[in-house]
Amino acid sequence: MADQPKVRVAIIGATAYTSRETLRWLLRHPQVTIVALCSRRDPQPHIAEVFPEFTGRLDMRCEAIDPAALKGRADVALLCLPNGVTMSYVPTLLNAGLRVIDFSADYRLKEPAEYQQWYGKVHTDLANLEHAVYGLPELYRERIRTAQVIANPGCYPTSAVLGIVPLLKAGLIDPHEVIVDAASGISGAGREPKPEHHFPERHENFEAYKIGEHRHMVEIERVLDAQVRGGKTSVIFTPHLVPMERGILSTIYLKPVQPVSAEHVNQVLAEAYDGEPFIRLRVPPPRTADVAHSNFCDMSARVVKSRIIVLSAVDNMVKGAAGQAIQNMNVMFGLEETAGLLA
């Protein structure tokens, strides 16, 4: 592995929070070279002007987004662009010989009409949408290895799906009785300033939002649908904002199809995730503090009044975004899956 050529990475949309997190991890990755930082800003800033923490660590100025200029320079592009923007660049990036990992939602939903319904945009890259692979390595590792386009999962779906899929595949739960209450730190809202995200609005405040309307609800359902033979799932998803920077804790309520013990539920989870480097099964309930600044997903299960409760915690900026993208990149290029992610 030490003699393997380094993967050449271009980050497109380099001034986003997810880009900053990605750079933090890539700078400690032993088998990566960062070759380009691309931005839609004009004029193009030095990355240390945007994120001073990279002063003396990364002497690079952003450049315009020009896929042709990346041909022969980069092996993979990590796109940290808004929903609806990524798909305008992916075809030309592929034509330039790069593989793509997309942080937006542009390639997560396979039905164009559904994407338009939930994101209010017409999908313009149907050919690549059809072949894009959902980038959850614990489920789709083999497909990720050969994929040209990876749809990096949303942060909430990562936490929720990982806690549900093993029980769904084992036939333990009713696929139409899934409730996910999830609480997230404010960094999940991105870097664009909005009045409701100002410090006075968020400090000492805990609230639900987009009840029954959050876009990640349909994403969770579609990933779970693929695990149900000839059927559909139904998920009620309620997100909450908590006054902290990062972290997601999902409390998942599931209806078992027959009486089941907590020991059996945890055994199913343990068998499903045996050998998975970033899944940690715990006896005490998981805490966001224990997964902060890591690519781990911690989970635990209980049975309470004939209902299964799964608790699942991730860092929304790492396993929910940048770390998962790097994990996908490692799989795509045949690197050790944990490379750069356990420092």
Buried (B, 14 or more C-beta within 10 A) or exposed (E): EEEEEBBBBBBBBBBBBBBBBBBBBBBEBEBBEBBBBBBBEEEBBBBBEBBEEBEEEBEBEBBEBBBEBBBEEBBBBBBBBBBBBBBEBBBBBBEBEBBBBBBBBBBBBBEBEBBEEBBEBEBEBEEBBEEBBBBBBBBBBEBBBEBBBBBBBBBBBBBBBBBBBBBBBBEBBEBEBBBBBBBBBBBBBBBEEEEEBEEEBBEEEEEEEEEEEBBBBBBBBBBBBBBBEEEEBEBEBBBBBBBBEBBBBBBBBBBBEEEBEBEBBBBBBEEBBEEBBBBBBBEEBBBBEBBBBBBBBBBBBEBEEEBBBBBBBBBBBBBBBBBBBBBBBBBBBEBBBBBBBEE
